[in-house]
C-alpha cells in the first residue's frame, strides 16, 4: 500500500514522517527505511531506521534512476517492510507532472514485494493528479 501525506510546504509533513517511522520501527519485524533529501532533521530518527540522504547519492538525478535505486535496495534486503520518502517533489526530477508515473512505479514495488510506502508530497490532495485510486491512501 502507498500512503500519502499531503499538505503545503511548512505544514509539518517531515515531522509526521519521522514520527510515523519511529513508531513503525517499534512494531515491525523487518527493516524500516527513511529517504530524505538531506541530513537535516535526522537527529530525531530512531537509530534502528536506515536513514538515507539522497544528497549522498548525487549521481541519481532522474525518476528512473531513483526507482532503480529503490529496486536495488529491495533486491539487496528482502527484510524491508516499510519505506518512507520525505519530500518526494524535492527528489531528483519528480514534479507534479510525472508524480503519477512515480506513484505507479512505487505501487508496483509495494505490491510485488509486500512493502508499505509512506510518501510526503508538498501539495494539497486536490492538486495531485490521478490520486483517486484504491492503491493510494491519503493520510492528511
N, C-alpha and C positions, 0 to 999 in steps of 0.2 A: 504494500500500500504506500502511496505517496501522500504525505501530509504537507499542506502549505500553510505557512504563517505569513499573512499579508498585512500590509499597512504602510502608511507613509514613512519616509525617512525620519529617523529620530523617535519612532513610536515604541521602542523597547524590544524589537524583534531579536536582536543579538542576545540580550539578557535572557529572553524567553527561550531561545535555542539552547543557551548554555545551561539554564535550569532544567530543561527537558532532558538534555544529555546527561547531566549529573544524576537525575532521578532514574533514567533508563539504565545507567551502568550499575545501579544498586540492585536491579531486579532481573537483569538478563544473565543468561549463562554464557552467551557469546561475547564478541567484541563490539565495541561502540567506537565509531569514527566521527570526528568533527572536522569539517573542512572550512577554513576561513581564508580570507584574502591576505591577512597579515597576522603578526604575532600579538597585536593589540587585543586586550581583554581576555587573554588566555590564562592569566594567573588564577582565575576562579574556576577553571576547568579541572574536574576530578583527575587525579594522577593516572587512573586506570583507563581513561579515554585516550585514544590515539588522536591527538590534535595534529592536523596537517595544515600548514600555512602555505598557500599557493605561491606566495612571494618567493618561497624557496625553490619553486619549480617554474622559473620564468620562461622556460622554453615551451611550456604548454600555453598556447595562445589562441586556440580555436575550440569551438564546441566539440568537434570530433575528437580532438586530442584529449580534452577533459573526459569525455565519455570513455575513450581508450584507457586513460589513467584509472578510471573507476573500474573498468573491466579487469585491468591488471591487479588492482587491489583485491578484488573479489577472487580472481584466479589464484592469487598468492595466499589467501587466507579465507578458507571456507567457513571459519567461525564468525565472520562478520554478520551481526544480526541487524544493526541499525547504523545508518549513515546520516549525519546532519550536515547540511550545506548552508552556511550563513551567507546572506547577501548574494544570491545567485546572479543578480544583474551586474555585480561587480567582478564576476569571474570571467576570465577570457573574453570572448566576443559575444557573450549571451546578451540579447536585447529583448525588448518586448516582442519584436517581430519574430524572432526564432525561439522564443521561450516555449511555445507549444511543441516544437520539434524536440527540444531538450527534454521536456517533461515526458514525451512519448518514449524516448530512449531510456530515461530513468525508470519509467514504469515497466519497461521490458526487463531491465536488470532486476528490478524488485520482484516481479513475478517469477522469472527464471531461477532466481537464487534465494527466494524467501527472505528478502531484506526489506526492512522498513526504511523509507527515506523521509526526512523532515527537512523541508526547504523553506528558507525565508526569502520573500520577494518584496522589495520596496515599492509596492503598488497596492492600490485598493483592489479588492476582489473583482469588482465590476470592470476594471481596466485590463484584466488579464484575459487574453483571447483563448477560446476553447477550454475554459476552466470547468465548465459544466459537464463533468464526466464521472461515472461511478468509480473510476480509477483514482480519483483525487478527492481528498477530504480537506477542506479549508478549516483551520483551527481558529483563525482570527482575521 
